[in-house]
Amino acid sequence: MKGNKLVILGAGESGVGAALLAQANGYDVFISDYGHIAPQYKEELVAHDIAFEEGKHTSSKVLAADLIIKSPGISDEVAIVISARGKGIQIISEIEFAYWFTSKPIIAITGSNGKTTTTLLIHHFLQAGGYNTAIAGNIGMSMARHVLANDADILVVELSSFQLDGIVDFKADIAVLLNITPDHLDRYDDDFDKYVASKLRIVQNMSAGDLLVYNLEDKELNNRWPYIPPELTIKTCSITKDTDARVINGDLIFGPDADKTAIPQAALPLKGEHNQLNLMAAITVALAYDIETEVIIKSLSSFTNHPNRLEFITEIDGVAFYNDSKATNVEAVYYALGSFDKSIIWIAGGQDKGNNYEQIKALVEEKVKAMVCLGLDNRKLISFFSGLVDHVSETKLVEEAAKMAYHYAAKTDVVLLSPACASFDLFKNYAQRGEMFKKAVLNLKEKVL
């Protein structure tokens, strides 16, 4: 045991999961949340007699810790975290702590975009192949809670950069590196290299015999080959290159031609080149577990992605509405815009995270006929895109955004909510933004038809 007195900062899913696991393993646990603790988590803490505080961090209690688990949403620059580091208290993530108490195989997935979709696909394929798996990490239940429940033989773990920042010994048996593009730079001193280093921590403890699934299409990943341990087994994916997993005439091809596995384009359930890469990565993992091609193809027909990811909502008089609220960075918008061959009315905006829109400039000029900015402060978007798009308007109301977009649209056009920004200026999170947009579109349909 690495110190008996444990303090957990943050009482969300990861913090409470860590508290339950720690208590079960003999730690003296105290949990501190600077905000308000959600009722369901407070009830759990009370039921398990775990001491907690909310609305403050009491320094005398927090800094008495032998070990601190910091929830991923808490910045390293928070005063209590700086004080703890100054005292030499070890600070780790819930992912790291949960790893100390499990020997189960771990499949870890990270990337700036596509993490959740790929995680869900891997879990779906493995379950179809008869494996008992659980999803943990950045979606679903915390890894700590799954470890405590001992409810799976394989853990499929989605990891954000913030979670990876807090690992020490955590080791994946299979890691999937999807892409690295600028995101969350406000948490990394506007230094892209610091963000990249965070993502690459996923491979830092891997060793010979472990598998890394790697996207050859991603420029930043290709620039980081020297940081990849050479002893790993590496399987690469590409749309344009002839490699381990590739695209030929829309079909996904795996392995050498003499012994290839083919997944026909007609079986693929998701739109866009980015999802071809997500599917290739997930199928590569499934093949590593010897799941038969027929099982994979059959399971594709029953796969349902999480909401807010290029999610088709409805058509109104020939205009198709899509909810891509999860697209909170520029790279995600690039893939979303590239998924359509029709004119697009683009709804964007929110809390900027240091975005550089040059990457999508040509694509917007080619495809976007009108733009609706949905946010409290739209000046950066309006300044950049006003000369590229014929019509640019703004609003702070999601209902108004849907109406404006429909007004600009002609039959067969696409209205796409793909914000490129975080949601916290107007919404609780990206999921609430997506749900409110869907509701607004469906209400609009009732009025129009």
N, C-alpha and C positions, 0 to 999 in steps of 0.2 A: 504494500500500500504506500503510495507516494504522498504521505502527509495525511493525517486523519481529519483535520478541520478543513472542510470544503465550503467555499462560498460560490454561489452561482449568480451571475449578473444577468438578469432577464428571465421573466417567468412566462415565456411563451412555450410552444411545443418542445423545442430543444431543451430549454432550461428545466421545465418540469420533468421531462423524460430523464434528463441527467440526474435530477434530484431523486427520483424514484430508484434508479439504478444504484446511485451512490448509497442511499439509505440501506438498500438490500445487501450492500457489500461492506457495511460497518462504518461508513463515514458519518461524522458529525456535520450535518448539512444545514446551511442557512442560505436562503434565496432572497435576493434584493432586486427590486424592479423600480426604476425611477419614475415610471408611468403607473397606470392602473392595471392590475392583473385581471384578465378576463374571468368571469364567474366560474366557468367550468374548470379552469386551472386552479383557482382559489379553493374550490370545493375539494379537489384532489389533494392539495397540500394540507388542508385541514383534516381530511379523512385519514391521511397518513402521518399526521402529527409532525409535519415538517415546518420548522420555523421560517417565517418570511416577513418582509416589509414591502410596502409599496409607496410610491410618491416621493421616494428619497433613497439615497445611498448613505447609510450611517458609516462614516469613516472608521470609527473604532471597531465596528463589527466586521466590515469588509476587509480591513487591513490586518485583522487578526488571523486571516486564513493561512493555511499551509499551501493551499492550491486554490486557484480561481478558474472556473469555467465561464467564459464570456460568450453570450449569445451572439450570433453572427451579425445581427443588426446594430450592435453597439460598436461605435468607432473606437479605434486605438487612442484617439485624441481626447476622449472623455476624461475629465479630471481625475475621477476615482481610478481609472485604468492607469493613467500616468503615475499616480501615487503608488499603486500596487507594484508597477514595474520598478519604481525607484526604491522600493523596499526589497526587491529581489524575489517577489512572489511569482511562482510559475503561473502563467496564464495560458490555458489551452481551450480548444473548442470541444463541444459536446461530441463531435465525431471522433476526436482523439480519445476522449475518455471512454466512450463506448467500445472502442477498439481494444482497450486494455482488458476487456472482459469477454471477448469472443475469439473463437478459433475458426469460425465459419468462413467459407470462401466469400470474398468481396469483389463485386464488379462495380467499379467507380467510373462515373461519367462526368466530364466537365467540358466547358466551352462557353463562349459568350452567347451563343444562340443554339437552340435545338436540344438542350440538355433534357428537358422534361419529355419531349416527344421520344427521344432516343431511349431514355430510361423506361418509359412505358412500353415501348416496342420490345426491348430486351426482356422485360418481365413477362410480357404477353407471349413471346416466343418460347421462353423457358417453361412457362406453365403449360403451354400447349404440348411441349415435349415431355411432360410428366415430372418436371422438377418442382419442388416446394420452395418458392421464392417470396421475398418480401421487398417492397419498395421503401426506401428510407432516405434520410438526408434532407434535401431542399424541398421535397414534396412528401405528402403523406405523414405517417407517424415518424417520430424521431428515431434515429438509429439506436439510441440508448433504450428506448421503450421496446423496440424489437429484440434487442439483446436480452433484456430482462425477461420478456415473455418467452424467449427461446422458441419462436413460432415459425422459423424458416430454416432451411438447410443452406440457402444461398441468399446473401444480402445484395440487392441492386441499389446502389447509393448514388443519388444525384448530388453533386458538390458544387457549391458556389465558390468564388474566390475568397469570400469572407470566411467560409468554413475551412478552406485549405490553409488560410493564414494561421490557423490555430493548431495545426498538426505537428507532431514530433516523431512518433513511431508508426503512425498509421500507414498501412501498406495495402495496396490493392493487388489482388491476384490477376485481375484483368482491369486495365484502364482504357478508357475511351477519351481521346482528345479530339474534339470536334472542330474547333476553330478558336482563334483569339483575335478579337477586334476591339477597338476602344470602347470601354464601358466602365461605369463607376469610377471615373478618373477623379471625381471629387473626393473619393476615399483614399486615393493613391497620390496625393500631392500633384495632381495633373501630370503625373509621370507614367507614360504608357509602359515603360520597361518594368516598373514596379508591379503593375497589374499583370504583365506577362509572367514575371517571376512567380507570382502567386499561383497562376494557373498551372505552371510547370511543376509545382510542388507535388502534384498528383503522382509523379513518377519517382520522387526522390528516394523512396525506400524500396522500390521494386528491384528484383534480382533475376538471375538467370532462371529461365523456365516460366516467368511471368509473361503475359501477353499484353502488348500495347496496340490498340487500334487507332490509326493515325490518318488524318485527312490531308492528302497530298495537294488538294486544291487550295488550301489556305496559305496565303503568302507568309503570314507571320509565323505559322508553324514551320514552314519550310526554312525560314531563317534561323530556326532554333534547333536544328538537328544536332549541333555539338553538345546540347544540354541533355540529350536523350541517352540513357545508359546503353552502351552498345551490346551488352549481353542479353538484352530483352529480345523475346520473339516479337517481331513487328509485322503487322498486317496493315497495308495501306489501302485507302479508298480514293477514287478520283472519278470525275465525270469525263475528263479530257485525256487522261493518261492511261497507258496500258499497264495496269498494275494488279494487285491481288483482288481488288473489287473494282469494277468499272462499269460503264454504261455503253451498250452497243444497241443502236436503233431503239432506244427507250427501255430495253431490257436490262436487268441487273445481272452481271456476270461475275462469278467468283471462281478463282483458281485458274490453272493453266488450261489452254484449249483442249488438251488431251484428256483432261479429267475435270471439266468445268461444271459448275452448278449454275443454272439459269433461272431467274425469277422473271416471268413475263410482265411487260409493262401493264397489260390489262388487269393484272392482279394487284397493282399498287394502289393503296387507298388514299394517298396524300399527294397534293399538288406541289409543283415547284422543284427546281434543282436542289435546293437546300434539303428538301425532304428525301430526294434520291440519296443524298449523302447520309442523312440520318438513318434511312433504311439500310444502306450498305453497311454502316457501322454496326447496327443492331443485328443484322443477319450474319455478319462476320462472327459476332459473339455466339450466336445460336449455333453456327456451324462448328465452332470450337467445342461446343458441348455435344457434338454429334447428333444434333437434331436433323431429321430427314427433310429433304427439300419439299416433299409433298406435305409434310406437317406445317412447314413454314408458309407455303402458299395457301393452304387451307385456312390457317389462322389469320392471314391478312384480311380476309373477308369479314372477320368479326372484330377487328381492331377499331377502337374508338379513341381518338385523341382527346386530350383535355380541352376544355373550352378556351376561347380567346387566342387561338393559334390558327390563323387563316380559316376561321369558322364561318361557313356559309350560314346566313341568317334566313333570308327570303328574297323573293323578287317582287318588285312593285312595278307593274306595267313594263316589264322587260328589263328593268334596272336591277342588277344583282347586288346585294349588300353583304359585305364580309366584315367580320369582327376579328381583328388581329391586335387586340389590345396588349397582348404580351410582348409585342415588338417595341421594346423600350430603348432600343439603340439604333443607330443608322444602318448597321450591317443587316439587322433583321428586316428593316424597311426595304433595303436593296433586294433581298430575296423575295419579299412579298410583292413588290412592284414587278419583278421579273417573272412572277407566276401567271401573269395575265397578258393576253394578246389583244385586249380591248382597251378603249379609252377609259381612263381612271379619274374619278373624283376622289381626291386624297384628303382624308381628315387626319391632321397631325397636331402635335403640341402637348404641352404639359411642363413638367419640371426638367429643364435642360441639365444634362450631366456632362457638359463640356463637349457637345457634339460638333463634329466637322462634317458639313453637308456636301463637301466637294465629291465624295464618293458616289453620291446618287444624283449629282447635277445633270449628267447627260441622260440618265434614265427618266428623271422627272420631266425634262424638256421633251423627251420623246413620247412619253405615255400619259402624262397628267394634263388634263384639259382645264381643271379647276381645283382649287385647294381651299379647304376650310381649316382654320387654325382654332383649336379648342384648348384654351389654357388661360391662366391669369396674366401671363406676360408672353405675348407672341411676337415681340419686336424682332428677335433674331431670325425666326422663320420668315416673317414678312419681308425683312430686309434682304434675305438671301434669295428667296424664290419669286419675288414680285416681278422681276424681269424675265423669268423663265416660264411662268404660268400665266395664261390669259386672264384668269379670274382668281383673286385671292381675297378671302374675307375672314372674319374672326368672330368668335363668340365665347362666352363662358358657360353656356348652357348646352348640354348634350342633345336635348330635344331640338334646339335651334340648329345645331350642327347637322343633324339628320335631315331636317327640312331644307337647309341651304344646299346640302349635297344633292338631294333629290331635284331641287330646282335647277341645278347646273346640268343634270344628267339627261341624256337622250336614251332611247331604247337601245338595248344591248350594252350600254356602258356599265362599269363597275364602280360602286361606292365602297371605298376601302378605308376603314379605321385602322391605321398603322402608325402609331403616334411618334415613334422615334425618341420619346421622352418618358420619364417616370410620371406617375399619376398623382403624386401626393399634393399637388397644388389645389386640385378640385375634388379628389376622390380618396377613399381610404386606401385603395390599392388598385393594381391593374385589373383584377377580377371584377371589382365593383364598377370600374369604368366600362368594361366590356358588357357586363350585365345591364347597366343603365343604357348603353347604346343599343343593345338588342331590344330592350323594352321600348325605347324611343322609336326604333324602326318599325316594330310590330304595331305600335300605336299609330304611327304615320300611315301604315298600310290600311288600317281600319278606316281611317278618315278619307284616304284617297280612293279606295275601291268600293 
